[in-house]
Each structure stands twice: as structure tokens, then as C-alpha cells.
Amino acid sequence: MRTAYRVETVRAAEAELMARLPHGALMQRAAAGLAAACCSLLGKGRVYGARVVLLVGSGDNGGDALYAGARLARRGAGVTAVLLGERAHDGGLAALRAAGGRVADEPFAPLARADLVLDGITGIGGRGGLRPEAVPVVRAARGSDAVVVAVDLPSGVDADTGEVRGEALRADATITFGTYKPGLLVDPAREYAGALRLVDIGLGDVLPGVPDMEALQHEDLAWLLPVPGAESDKYRRGVVGVLAGSVRYPGAAVLAVAGALRGGAGAVRYVGHAGDAVIAAHPETLVHPGPPDKAGRVQAWVVGPGLGEGPGAGVAVGEVLASDVPVLVDADGLRGLAPDAVRARTAPTLLTPHAGEAAALLGVAREEVEAGRLAAVRELAGRFGATVLLKGSTTVVCGADGGPVRVNPTGTSWLATAGSGDVLSGLAGSLLAAGLPALDAASCAAYLHGLAARRAAEGGAPVTATEVADSLRGAWRDVTAGA
């Protein structure tokens, strides 16, 4: 599992570690790892004679770049520093000059010829985008043919929130030190970071045991996903109820049921107005005219996809929320959802809004949610006392009790297609019915959903929600086989 920590926590851990080490040792560890990563990015045998430009700010981030530049210069690279701060790290600048590096009189000529550019302008403490004087330099770096490498974090992005307020550098790769920072794992900042590489500088022993953010990997899912045993029956595997679809939107019901069936449910009970379409697509589904409390035993409910805007949608949601089993509320079920109704429940509730639905629940603009995904998902979880899966360019999940936010690493833009959210709802509902806690059910479902979309889109072909659902079986195999 990848873990990430906020700036305040990282700073405290660095201070504790530096108190145990000789002066400057921590920066040297970072510089050594950074230089090694740059060598691999330049390619075997290409360091000697390579033209490297350092964009150097006035903080320790600039010091890391200068010391790494000195190491590259000693290996035969031509290293030029462009000083963009009011001052430069004295030791790093002296080390660079001693190794044969130089300081540029102006930035643009060196950048035009560079093979690799190191972004050491601002570090994890930077806020509010780049300073105006740095903007043309960063644009020139990005417009060159050089590989652009961010030192710890792309300059101009917020390390804690992933927000980008103003202009920021877009890196081809980011070499981060000690631990991941939340902004590296969540959009919009994630898209500025490029490929990520973590350099171990010894923070592991001094960081808290509970991180601020988590990102599951294959082995985590393989451990969490339910696998039927010899004594399993449909109830032990989990029966999920799906209340979805309408005369106008029968496809939403079909897709939600598809996600539930391919999520490993022992059985799916469907209630709604699209029974004929559901049976035609999935004859194993148990269809009931309703109401939900008369449909038979279920171990979790999914409600909302395709219910429409009429008063019946609110009634359906209320009936399901009155049950004593876990409930997932999505799409039309979220419209006008009252926090008190959710907080009053004794069983877990999982909400799965996209940015527009989250904005409506919070009473803010959609753009505010998209710019600050972590703040939005935490606010929703706290307000409703529920686990919240916020869909989007980066899907993030926050538990009802707060704790680390989980970020999904498998998402892809191919999921921006009608009906894919319905598949996700059914999939997550099946995992709730199997007994997974809401946080784990949501995180595992998002991971498998993204992986399935990647499989369906192999070769760059467009995909449909049906194809995503059909690929879930292969995604499941990928996870369990790779563990």
C-alpha cells in the first residue's frame, strides 16, 4: 500500500531524524537518490556529456537540486544552475561549483539545449502557484525537448490538497523523498507530477503509523476481496438488493445488476420498474415488484441509479434507508438527501457522488469540488456520517469516522462514459453484501472498476459501460493472480 503524509507531519519527521544524524546528512541522502534517478532517466551511458539545467529556488528544495547537480557534474554532465530565488543554498551552490558546474547569466539559452531539467524552485511548503518571475522560465523548460524532473513535488502545486492555484510546472517525472505527499496522488496536482519515484531517506521509523492518505495495490485487494469457501452458499457470499432504473432509464438497472453479479454476489434481488430488461440481460436475477422490505432477504442495498427525478425516487431511498443493512446511495438517490436521515442509521451507509452531485450536497460550485477533492470528500463524510466515494479524475474515498483518505490509482479517462457509475455502484454493493466494511468495499470496487476499464480500453479503443462490466472478471483475475 502506498501511503502519503501531510507537510506538517513530514516536517516533524524530518526534524526528528535530522536530530539523530550529522548536519546535512538528510539532504545528501535525498540528493544521492535524486541524482541516481536522473541517471536512469537520461539512460545508460548518457550521463557523460549530458546537458542538465537546475531551476533553483531559495529553499532546501533548491539545495537538493544543487547537490544532485554536483553529483551529475562529477559524472561528466554539463550542469548549469538557474537561480530563481532571492538566495541559493550556500553549501549546495559551493558543491556545484567545486564539481565544475556553473551559474547561468540568463536562463533561456541553457534551457533550449538541455537534455534534462531539474525543478527545484519550490518544495512542499509552496502555496498559490509560481511567482510571476518564474513563469516564463518554467514555460521555456516545458517547451524544450528536455526531460523535466520535479524535485519532491512539482513547483506551484499544493502538497497537502492537490490543488493548483495559479501556474505550475508540469513534470515528466517526480522524485519524492521519504514518503508520498497527498498532492502527488490526487488531481489536479497528480497530472502535473508525471511518473512517480520514491527515494527512501529513512523517514519510515519516525513517521506516524496512521497516514493521511492511502492507495491500495494489487496485494491489498487480494487480501481484502472475499473468496467463497467450501461451505459457501449464496447467503454466505452475500445477497445484494438493487433498487434502480425506471421506465425512462431501464439501462441503469441492467448495468447496476451487472456490476453486482460480477462483483461476486451470491445473488442479486432487483426491485424497480425495469424488471423485464434486467431479466432479459441477467436471467439469474431475482426480480420483485417491491416494496423493498417485501423483496426478501438481502445483506446490502444499492439505491439510486436511474430512478429519475420524480417523487418516487425520494420514497424509494427512504424505504431503503429504513433497513438495518448497509446501503449504497448513488445518482438520483442523492438528490435532496438529508444528512439527518443518513446519520440516524445504525448500519453503514456509502454515498457515491460525482463532482456535480457532491457540489449539490455541499451547496457549492462544481469547480470548487473538482479543485479541492480531498476537502470535499472529507466534508461530505463528516456532514452525513457516512463513507463517501467521490468519483472523478481521481476517485477518493473517506470513511465515516474520518481517518486516512483512500485514493484510487487505477482510474482512467475511459471511465467517463454513460453508465460506468451504475456498474461501480452494483460492484461496491456486492462487496458490502459480502461483509466488507464500507471503506474497503468502496476502495476495492473503485480499484477493480478502473482496472476493468483499462483492460477494456487496451490499444486505446473507446469503451462502453457494458464492456467495463464484462471486463470485471478479468480485472479480478489480474488482482488475485498478481498477489
Backbone torsions as a table, in degrees:
resi	resn	phi	psi	omega
1	MET	NA	130.9	171.9
2	ARG	-79.4	140.0	176.9
3	THR	-126.2	151.7	-179.8
4	ALA	-135.4	148.9	-177.7
5	TYR	-129.8	148.5	178.7
6	ARG	-70.0	161.5	-175.9
7	VAL	-57.3	-44.6	-178.1
8	GLU	-58.0	-41.6	-179.8
9	THR	-69.2	-41.7	178.8
10	VAL	-63.3	-44.1	179.4
11	ARG	-59.0	-44.5	-179.6
12	ALA	-64.1	-41.1	179.1
13	ALA	-66.1	-41.5	177.7
14	GLU	-61.4	-42.3	-179.7
15	ALA	-63.5	-41.1	179.0
16	GLU	-64.2	-41.6	-179.7
17	LEU	-70.0	-40.7	-180.0
18	MET	-62.6	-29.9	178.8
19	ALA	-66.6	-20.4	-179.3
20	ARG	-94.6	-13.8	-171.2
21	LEU	-110.7	159.8	172.5
22	PRO	-60.1	153.7	-178.8
23	HIS	-56.1	130.3	176.8
24	GLY	82.3	-2.7	-175.7
25	ALA	-65.8	-37.7	-177.4
26	LEU	-66.5	-41.0	178.4
27	MET	-65.4	-36.6	178.7
28	GLN	-66.1	-37.4	175.8
29	ARG	-61.1	-46.0	180.0
30	ALA	-62.5	-44.3	-178.4
31	ALA	-64.8	-38.5	178.9
32	ALA	-63.3	-44.3	178.3
33	GLY	-66.5	-37.6	178.8
34	LEU	-65.1	-45.0	-180.0
35	ALA	-63.6	-40.8	178.8
36	ALA	-62.9	-40.8	178.6
37	ALA	-65.0	-39.3	178.5
38	CYS	-64.1	-39.0	177.7
39	CYS	-60.2	-41.9	-179.5
40	SER	-69.9	-32.9	178.7
41	LEU	-72.3	-33.1	176.0
42	LEU	-70.8	-30.4	178.9
43	GLY	104.6	150.6	-178.0
44	LYS	-58.4	127.9	177.1
45	GLY	80.6	3.2	-176.4
46	ARG	-106.0	1.2	-178.6
47	VAL	-70.8	-45.3	179.9
48	TYR	-63.7	122.6	180.0
49	GLY	87.2	-6.3	178.2
50	ALA	-69.0	148.3	179.3
51	ARG	-103.1	114.4	-175.7
52	VAL	-116.2	132.2	176.7
53	VAL	-116.3	130.8	177.2
54	LEU	-103.4	123.7	172.3
55	LEU	-95.4	110.0	-164.6
56	VAL	-114.0	119.8	171.8
57	GLY	-91.4	-172.6	-171.8
58	SER	-92.0	-3.9	-176.5
59	GLY	-97.6	-168.6	179.5
60	ASP	-64.7	-26.7	176.7
61	ASN	-59.2	-42.0	175.2
62	GLY	-65.4	-35.7	176.1
63	GLY	-62.7	-42.4	176.3
64	ASP	-56.9	-45.8	-179.1
65	ALA	-63.7	-42.0	-178.7
66	LEU	-65.8	-44.7	179.2
67	TYR	-66.2	-38.7	176.0
68	ALA	-64.8	-40.3	176.9
69	GLY	-60.8	-38.2	177.7
70	ALA	-62.2	-41.7	178.3
71	ARG	-63.1	-41.5	178.6
72	LEU	-67.5	-38.1	178.0
73	ALA	-62.7	-38.0	178.5
74	ARG	-67.8	-18.2	176.3
75	ARG	-94.8	7.7	173.7
76	GLY	102.2	3.2	177.0
77	ALA	-77.8	148.9	171.6
78	GLY	-88.4	110.8	-170.8
79	VAL	-114.0	127.5	179.0
80	THR	-123.6	130.2	177.9
81	ALA	-99.5	133.3	172.6
82	VAL	-108.0	112.5	-174.6
83	LEU	-88.3	118.9	-174.8
84	LEU	-114.6	-3.6	179.2
85	GLY	-101.9	177.1	177.5
86	GLU	-69.5	-23.2	177.0
87	ARG	-150.4	171.4	175.8
88	ALA	-126.2	156.7	178.9
89	HIS	-60.2	118.1	-172.3
90	ASP	-60.2	-48.7	-178.2
91	GLY	-64.6	-41.8	-180.0
92	GLY	-65.8	-40.3	179.7
93	LEU	-66.2	-40.8	177.9
94	ALA	-64.2	-40.4	179.7
95	ALA	-64.2	-40.4	179.2
96	LEU	-63.2	-47.5	-179.0
97	ARG	-64.3	-39.1	179.6
98	ALA	-64.7	-28.0	-179.9
99	ALA	-87.2	-0.8	178.7
100	GLY	101.6	2.5	175.8
101	GLY	-76.0	167.3	-178.1
102	ARG	-137.8	166.5	177.1
103	VAL	-106.2	130.0	-176.2
104	ALA	-76.6	145.1	173.1
105	ASP	-76.5	-33.2	176.2
106	GLU	-145.4	152.6	-169.0
107	PRO	-85.9	-24.3	-162.8
108	PHE	-77.1	-37.6	177.9
109	ALA	-63.7	-47.7	177.5
110	PRO	-60.6	-39.3	-179.5
111	LEU	-65.4	-34.3	-178.8
112	ALA	-64.5	-24.8	-177.5
113	ARG	-106.6	2.1	-169.7
114	ALA	-73.2	145.5	170.4
115	ASP	-93.6	-30.3	-179.1
116	LEU	-146.8	136.4	177.6
117	VAL	-119.3	128.2	175.7
118	LEU	-100.4	122.2	179.0
119	ASP	-91.0	100.1	175.4
120	GLY	-119.0	37.1	-174.0
121	ILE	-76.4	-58.1	177.2
122	THR	-129.6	153.7	-178.9
123	GLY	-106.8	-149.6	-174.5
124	ILE	-72.0	-11.8	177.3
125	GLY	-90.2	-1.4	-178.1
126	GLY	-68.4	144.4	179.0
127	ARG	-139.8	145.2	166.1
128	GLY	79.6	24.0	177.5
129	GLY	81.9	175.6	-177.3
130	LEU	-73.8	150.6	171.5
131	ARG	-67.2	149.3	-175.9
132	PRO	-54.2	-38.5	-177.2
133	GLU	-68.2	-21.2	179.1
134	ALA	-85.9	-19.3	-173.0
135	VAL	-60.2	-50.5	-179.5
136	PRO	-63.8	-31.6	178.6
137	VAL	-67.5	-44.9	179.1
138	VAL	-64.4	-38.9	178.0
139	ARG	-64.4	-38.6	177.5
140	ALA	-65.4	-39.3	177.7
141	ALA	-63.4	-44.2	-178.1
142	ARG	-70.0	-28.3	179.3
143	GLY	-84.5	-5.1	179.3
144	SER	-83.9	178.9	177.0
145	ASP	-91.1	6.5	-175.6
146	ALA	-75.9	153.8	166.8
147	VAL	-76.1	125.1	-177.8
148	VAL	-102.1	121.7	-175.2
149	VAL	-119.0	122.7	177.5
150	ALA	-85.6	137.7	178.4
151	VAL	-91.2	106.6	179.6
152	ASP	74.5	-42.9	-175.9
153	LEU	-163.8	138.6	176.0
154	PRO	-59.9	133.3	-178.4
155	SER	-64.6	133.2	178.3
156	GLY	102.5	-8.3	177.7
157	VAL	-102.7	157.9	-178.6
158	ASP	-91.0	121.0	-175.4
159	ALA	-65.5	-32.3	-174.7
160	ASP	-85.4	-35.9	-169.7
161	THR	-111.2	-18.2	-173.7
162	GLY	79.0	7.0	179.8
163	GLU	-78.6	152.2	176.8
164	VAL	-127.3	99.8	-179.0
165	ARG	-104.1	91.8	-176.5
166	GLY	109.9	-167.2	-177.6
167	GLU	-79.8	142.7	180.0
168	ALA	-140.4	161.4	179.6
169	LEU	-82.8	135.7	173.5
170	ARG	-98.5	116.9	-176.7
171	ALA	-98.7	153.2	170.1
172	ASP	-80.8	-28.8	178.4
173	ALA	-151.2	150.8	175.0
174	THR	-125.0	127.0	176.4
175	ILE	-104.2	109.3	-175.8
176	THR	-108.8	153.6	-168.7
177	PHE	-113.0	132.6	169.3
178	GLY	82.2	-47.3	179.8
179	THR	-163.5	159.4	172.1
180	TYR	-71.7	151.2	174.3
181	LYS	-105.5	143.8	-175.0
182	PRO	-51.1	-40.4	-177.8
183	GLY	-63.1	-20.1	178.1
184	LEU	-76.0	-15.9	-173.1
185	LEU	-110.1	-4.7	-175.4
186	VAL	-133.5	140.0	177.3
187	ASP	-72.3	155.1	6.7
188	PRO	-81.3	-13.7	-175.6
189	ALA	-64.8	-33.0	-176.4
190	ARG	-55.8	-36.5	-176.9
191	GLU	-71.0	-18.2	177.0
192	TYR	-84.0	-15.5	-170.6
193	ALA	-84.5	-24.5	-176.2
194	GLY	68.8	-151.2	178.7
195	ALA	-70.3	137.6	-177.5
196	LEU	-102.0	140.7	172.6
197	ARG	-139.2	131.2	-178.8
198	LEU	-101.0	128.3	176.0
199	VAL	-103.4	122.6	179.0
200	ASP	-77.4	119.4	177.3
201	ILE	-117.7	12.9	174.8
202	GLY	95.3	15.2	-178.7
203	LEU	-78.6	-14.1	-172.8
204	GLY	-54.0	-37.6	-176.5
205	ASP	-77.4	-16.2	-175.7
206	VAL	-113.2	-6.2	175.0
207	LEU	-78.2	149.3	177.7
208	PRO	-61.2	156.7	179.5
209	GLY	-70.1	-26.1	-179.4
210	VAL	-104.9	115.9	-179.0
211	PRO	-81.2	175.4	174.7
212	ASP	-86.4	-23.8	-178.5
213	MET	-147.8	149.3	177.5
214	GLU	-132.6	148.9	172.4
215	ALA	-132.5	115.2	-178.4
216	LEU	-66.9	152.4	174.3
217	GLN	-122.2	175.8	-177.0
218	HIS	-50.7	-47.8	-174.8
219	GLU	-64.8	-29.9	177.3
220	ASP	-67.0	-43.6	179.5
221	LEU	-66.5	-40.5	-179.1
222	ALA	-59.1	-31.7	178.9
223	TRP	-79.6	-33.5	-175.0
224	LEU	-85.3	-34.5	-171.5
225	LEU	-65.5	136.5	-179.8
226	PRO	-73.4	136.0	177.6
227	VAL	-124.0	126.7	-178.2
228	PRO	-63.9	142.5	177.0
229	GLY	-102.0	-175.9	-175.9
230	ALA	-63.1	-30.2	-177.1
231	GLU	-95.9	8.5	-175.6
232	SER	-68.8	142.9	166.4
233	ASP	-129.8	-175.7	-173.5
234	LYS	-63.9	-30.0	179.9
235	TYR	-76.9	-36.0	176.1
236	ARG	-66.4	-33.3	178.0
237	ARG	-77.3	-23.5	177.4
238	GLY	110.3	128.8	174.9
239	VAL	-110.2	123.3	-177.9
240	VAL	-110.9	135.3	174.8
241	GLY	-95.5	138.3	-179.7
242	VAL	-123.1	116.3	175.1
243	LEU	-113.2	99.1	-171.2
244	ALA	-154.1	168.9	174.6
245	GLY	78.9	167.6	-179.3
246	SER	-160.4	177.7	176.9
247	VAL	-59.4	-37.2	-179.2
248	ARG	-78.3	-33.5	-174.9
249	TYR	-125.5	62.6	179.6
250	PRO	-67.9	-27.5	-177.6
251	GLY	-61.9	-32.2	179.6
252	ALA	-60.8	-39.4	177.9
253	ALA	-65.9	-43.3	179.7
254	VAL	-60.2	-43.6	-177.2
255	LEU	-72.0	-39.2	177.6
256	ALA	-63.9	-41.0	176.8
257	VAL	-64.6	-39.9	178.1
258	ALA	-59.8	-44.7	178.7
259	GLY	-62.0	-39.3	-179.8
260	ALA	-66.8	-43.3	-179.8
261	LEU	-64.8	-40.8	-178.7
262	ARG	-82.2	-3.6	174.6
263	GLY	-89.6	3.7	174.9
264	GLY	96.5	10.1	179.9
265	ALA	-61.5	142.6	175.1
266	GLY	-70.0	-31.1	176.3
267	ALA	-160.5	156.0	176.2
268	VAL	-124.3	125.1	173.7
269	ARG	-102.1	125.9	-179.6
270	TYR	-108.1	134.5	173.7
271	VAL	-128.0	128.9	178.5
272	GLY	155.1	-167.8	-174.0
273	HIS	-96.9	8.1	-177.2
274	ALA	-118.3	30.7	-176.5
275	GLY	-58.3	-40.9	-178.8
276	ASP	-63.7	-43.8	179.8
277	ALA	-65.8	-38.0	180.0
278	VAL	-66.0	-46.7	-179.9
279	ILE	-63.3	-38.6	179.5
280	ALA	-62.7	-37.5	-178.9
281	ALA	-85.4	-35.9	-173.6
282	HIS	-137.3	82.8	-173.4
283	PRO	-64.7	-15.1	178.3
284	GLU	-77.5	-7.0	-178.2
285	THR	-72.1	141.1	176.5
286	LEU	-93.8	108.2	-173.9
287	VAL	-98.9	136.5	179.9
288	HIS	-137.7	142.1	-178.1
289	PRO	-71.7	-16.3	-179.6
290	GLY	101.3	177.5	0.8
291	PRO	-71.4	174.2	-174.4
292	PRO	-57.7	-38.1	-175.9
293	ASP	-73.9	-4.1	176.9
294	LYS	-108.0	1.1	-172.3
295	ALA	-80.3	-12.5	-177.3
296	GLY	111.8	175.8	-174.1
297	ARG	-68.1	130.3	171.3
298	VAL	-134.6	158.5	178.3
299	GLN	-110.5	-2.2	172.5
300	ALA	-167.6	155.5	177.3
301	TRP	-121.0	145.6	167.4
302	VAL	-117.4	125.8	-177.6
303	VAL	-136.4	138.8	170.9
304	GLY	129.7	-43.5	-174.0
305	PRO	-58.5	123.4	173.2
306	GLY	70.6	17.4	-179.7
307	LEU	-72.4	-21.0	-178.0
308	GLY	87.3	-175.5	-172.3
309	GLU	-102.9	1.7	-177.1
310	GLY	-73.2	172.0	-179.7
311	PRO	-63.2	-22.3	179.5
312	GLY	-62.1	-28.6	-179.7
313	ALA	-65.3	-45.3	179.4
314	GLY	-63.7	-38.2	177.8
315	VAL	-63.0	-45.0	-179.2
316	ALA	-61.1	-43.5	179.6
317	VAL	-63.1	-42.8	179.7
318	GLY	-62.1	-40.0	179.3
319	GLU	-64.4	-40.4	-179.0
320	VAL	-72.4	-40.5	178.8
321	LEU	-63.1	-23.2	178.6
322	ALA	-74.4	-10.1	179.6
323	SER	-74.6	169.2	-178.7
324	ASP	-109.7	26.2	177.9
325	VAL	-118.9	164.3	176.9
326	PRO	-57.0	143.2	-178.3
327	VAL	-131.0	133.5	171.5
328	LEU	-106.0	127.3	178.9
329	VAL	-114.7	127.2	-176.0
330	ASP	-137.0	162.6	166.3
331	ALA	50.9	-123.0	-175.8
332	ASP	-62.1	-22.6	177.4
333	GLY	-68.1	-19.8	-178.9
334	LEU	-83.2	-16.0	-174.6
335	ARG	-66.1	117.3	178.7
336	GLY	72.7	15.0	-178.6
337	LEU	-62.2	130.0	-176.7
338	ALA	-91.3	127.8	178.3
339	PRO	-56.1	-38.8	-177.6
340	ASP	-62.7	-36.0	-179.9
341	ALA	-66.1	-34.1	179.2
342	VAL	-78.6	-43.5	-177.4
343	ARG	-65.5	-24.9	-179.3
344	ALA	-74.9	-14.0	-177.1
345	ARG	-72.0	149.2	174.9
346	THR	-97.0	-21.3	176.7
347	ALA	-93.6	159.1	-177.6
348	PRO	-63.9	148.7	174.8
349	THR	-126.6	137.7	177.7
350	LEU	-122.3	121.7	176.6
351	LEU	-104.8	138.1	-175.5
352	THR	-129.4	64.9	-178.9
353	PRO	-80.9	154.7	161.9
354	HIS	-89.7	-178.9	-171.9
355	ALA	-60.1	-40.2	-179.5
356	GLY	-64.9	-43.3	178.7
357	GLU	-67.3	-39.0	177.1
358	ALA	-62.8	-41.4	179.2
359	ALA	-61.7	-41.2	179.1
360	ALA	-64.6	-40.0	179.4
361	LEU	-67.1	-33.1	-178.1
362	LEU	-90.8	-14.4	-177.8
363	GLY	73.0	35.1	179.6
364	VAL	-128.9	175.3	178.0
365	ALA	-76.2	148.6	177.7
366	ARG	-56.3	-38.7	-178.1
367	GLU	-61.6	-32.4	178.8
368	GLU	-66.7	-39.8	177.5
369	VAL	-66.0	-45.1	-177.0
370	GLU	-66.5	-32.7	-179.3
371	ALA	-78.1	-25.1	-177.1
372	GLY	-134.4	67.3	-172.4
373	ARG	-63.2	-38.9	-177.8
374	LEU	-66.4	-44.1	178.5
375	ALA	-63.0	-39.7	-177.7
376	ALA	-66.2	-45.6	-176.8
377	VAL	-68.8	-35.6	177.1
378	ARG	-67.0	-41.4	179.6
379	GLU	-63.8	-43.3	179.3
380	LEU	-63.9	-44.5	-179.6
381	ALA	-61.5	-41.9	179.0
382	GLY	-68.6	-40.3	-176.6
383	ARG	-68.1	-38.9	-175.5
384	PHE	-97.7	-9.2	-176.3
385	GLY	62.2	35.5	-175.2
386	ALA	-132.7	159.7	167.8
387	THR	-74.5	136.5	-176.8
388	VAL	-125.6	127.0	171.3
389	LEU	-106.5	110.9	-179.9
390	LEU	-97.0	111.7	-177.4
391	LYS	-78.1	158.0	176.5
392	GLY	151.8	-162.1	-177.5
393	SER	-57.9	-34.6	164.5
394	THR	-125.0	120.3	176.8
395	THR	-83.5	127.2	-179.4
396	VAL	-124.5	147.8	-176.8
397	VAL	-129.8	131.0	177.0
398	CYS	-124.1	131.7	179.8
399	GLY	-73.1	161.3	-178.9
400	ALA	-62.0	-28.4	-178.4
401	ASP	-97.6	18.0	-176.3
402	GLY	77.2	-131.3	-178.7
403	GLY	77.1	-171.7	-177.6
404	PRO	-60.4	135.7	171.2
405	VAL	-79.8	136.7	176.8
406	ARG	-98.9	133.4	179.6
407	VAL	-114.2	136.5	-177.3
408	ASN	-88.5	124.5	-177.8
409	PRO	-89.7	-4.1	-172.9
410	THR	-101.1	2.0	-175.8
411	GLY	-61.0	154.4	179.7
412	THR	-147.0	150.0	-179.3
413	SER	-65.9	-15.9	177.0
414	TRP	-65.9	-15.6	177.5
415	LEU	-76.0	-6.7	177.5
416	ALA	-78.6	68.3	-178.6
417	THR	-144.0	147.1	-174.9
418	ALA	-58.3	132.2	174.8
419	GLY	93.7	-12.8	-177.1
420	SER	-66.2	-33.1	177.2
421	GLY	-65.9	-31.9	177.0
422	ASP	-65.2	-41.1	177.1
423	VAL	-61.4	-44.3	179.6
424	LEU	-60.5	-41.1	-179.8
425	SER	-61.1	-48.1	179.0
426	GLY	-62.3	-40.5	179.5
427	LEU	-62.5	-48.4	179.4
428	ALA	-64.4	-37.8	178.0
429	GLY	-62.0	-38.0	179.2
430	SER	-65.3	-36.1	179.4
431	LEU	-72.8	-33.8	171.6
432	LEU	-61.5	-44.0	-179.0
433	ALA	-65.0	-29.6	178.9
434	ALA	-75.5	-8.1	175.7
435	GLY	107.5	1.8	178.0
436	LEU	-69.9	140.8	171.1
437	PRO	-57.4	155.4	-173.9
438	ALA	-58.3	-39.9	-179.9
439	LEU	-62.7	-44.2	179.8
440	ASP	-70.1	-40.6	179.5
441	ALA	-61.0	-45.2	-179.3
442	ALA	-66.3	-43.8	-177.3
443	SER	-66.3	-44.4	179.3
444	CYS	-65.8	-40.0	179.8
445	ALA	-63.6	-44.6	179.3
446	ALA	-61.9	-41.0	-179.5
447	TYR	-62.7	-51.0	-179.7
448	LEU	-63.7	-39.3	-179.8
449	HIS	-60.7	-47.1	178.1
450	GLY	-65.2	-41.5	179.5
451	LEU	-63.0	-40.5	178.8
452	ALA	-63.4	-40.9	178.8
453	ALA	-64.6	-38.7	177.2
454	ARG	-62.8	-42.3	178.0
455	ARG	-62.8	-44.3	-177.9
456	ALA	-65.5	-29.2	-176.0
457	ALA	-97.6	15.2	179.9
458	GLU	-55.8	133.9	-176.7
459	GLY	86.1	3.3	177.0
460	GLY	81.7	17.7	-178.4
461	ALA	-83.3	142.5	175.0
462	PRO	-61.2	152.0	-179.3
463	VAL	-128.8	159.6	174.3
464	THR	-111.5	166.6	178.0
465	ALA	-61.8	-35.8	177.7
466	THR	-61.7	-41.4	179.2
467	GLU	-68.2	-34.7	174.7
468	VAL	-61.7	-46.2	178.9
469	ALA	-60.5	-42.9	-179.6
470	ASP	-64.9	-25.1	-178.1
471	SER	-88.0	-4.5	-178.0
472	LEU	-62.8	-35.4	179.9
473	ARG	-61.6	-43.1	178.2
474	GLY	-66.7	-37.0	177.8
475	ALA	-63.5	-41.7	177.7
476	TRP	-59.9	-44.0	179.4
477	ARG	-63.5	-41.3	178.7
478	ASP	-55.8	-43.5	-176.7
479	VAL	-67.4	-49.6	-174.7
480	THR	-73.3	-32.4	179.7
481	ALA	-75.1	-29.9	-176.5
482	GLY	-86.5	-4.2	-175.8
483	ALA	-78.1	NA	NA
